């Protein structure tokens, strides 16, 4: 089939324009987080000022009332406001005695595996994170709404660039690293935008738009490839089946990687808040709790793992048709299997061994790092039957 180089140039222009629009979306998402961070600090300062005024007012209360406190006896002896202890330091009914962890009798699901928080910890974190249900509620966020609209525009322009690339080449546009990277960035954006129809995931928009932008820059600068025909081994209908599923799985894993990073940041922030330290990342109030992020990422990783399993199986079938064997320990085959093992270990460890919290997040991040290594180093450094980078 004849190549349409003119249409290929139009595709490159559309890709460049899409990258510029992604920059605008990234700035808008970042501005949303930054503006809420400033608003949060102003609210905290106002609260501290009001607390100071209240403390001054308490100094004017008669000494006898202040000493006796609320509910004190006639002589005001032995009463302590807010200490949670009765006379002679004995523990009240239903509460932990001195020397035991705070609110140990009221812990809900907290054990050695850390699957929950105590009621006291939940009380300290109240209002410090977004709704764990990830539904659209709360205050208005005009910057985030603008960012989503710009992201939709970027995806539309990006889609036009991918389609024109395919029309220019007369085939599916994922025959080399440039095309795989640009198509993968489009899938990442599409997965994110489709997810927004069901859940308020605008808090992850900064990372998603940033990753899409990085993929576009990597394709343009790192893997520039003119429109060309496929290598003979790739001229098969299995290219459409095998690579399309791999692209979709990579898009899902990109979203879960972003959520794992946010989970680690939110978990660190929650520990500081529980310990009464200053909130150094107030913009994370727009993000759900670390546990909610972990649970949602686990579901998405399960979907991505199924897709990657299909990718591995279809790749083996294609290899048998192309080279007469299902498995040959080629570098690409090995690292595809390594990725499968890492995500299988992640799902198994969390579901059956109770690996929650930071350990599950780091396993998800390691899995995505393997995907990046498989896409970059394996395609460009290692020699093998899968050297189809186009470089």
Secondary structure, 3 states (H helix, E strand, C coil): CCCCHHHHHHHHHHHHHHHHHHHHHHHHHHHHHHHHHHHHHHHHHHHHHHHHHHHHHHHCCCHHHHHHCCCCCCCCCCCCCCCCECHHHCECCCCCCCCCCCCHHHECCCCCCCCCCEHHHHHHHCCCCCCCCCCCCCCCCHHHHHHHHHHHHHHHHHHHHHHHHHHHHCCCCCCCHHHHHHHHHHHHHHHHHHHCCCCCCHHHHHHHHHHHHHHHHHHHHHCCCCCCCCCHHHCCCHHHHHHHHHHHHHHHHHHHHHHHHHHHHHHHHHHHHHCCCCCCCHHHHHCCCHHHHHHHHHHHHHHHHHHHHHHHHHHHHHHHHHHCCCCCCCHHHHHHHHHHHHHHHHHHHHHHCCCCCHHHHHHHHHHHHHHHHHHCHHHHCCCCCCCCCCC
